[in-house]
Amino acid sequence: MQFIVIEDFTGCDRKEIYRRFRDRGRLKPDELVVHHSWIAADMSRCFLLVEADDVTLLQRWVIEWADLVEFEIVPVATNKDMTEALSGHL
């Protein structure tokens, strides 16, 4: 499955977030694939497109950052996949 992950840095110590990222990396399980990431212009949020076969991989990742970052995780599908899945119902 693919997910949009929104890391919200509002009210967080951004220097500490970037320090940890610099020193320890993403701290994600190897099986969790990050396809793309974008940072908001004001550096208040990061948006990531990730893929995982097991949702517990996301939970393991969130635990590594929960002291510094607020997360929103949204399961997503491509327009093409959704159109094909709904084709018999439209």
Number of C-alpha atoms within 10 A of each C-alpha: 11 17 19 18 19 20 20 17 17 13 10 14 12 15 9 11 15 12 12 15 13 10 8 9 10 13 14 18 14 8 12 18 15 17 10 10 13 12 13 9 8 6 12 14 18 16 17 18 19 20 20 16 12 11 13 12 17 20 14 14 15 19 12 13 18 11 10 18 20 16 16 12 17 11 13 14 12 9 9 8 10 11 13 11 10 9 9 7 7 5
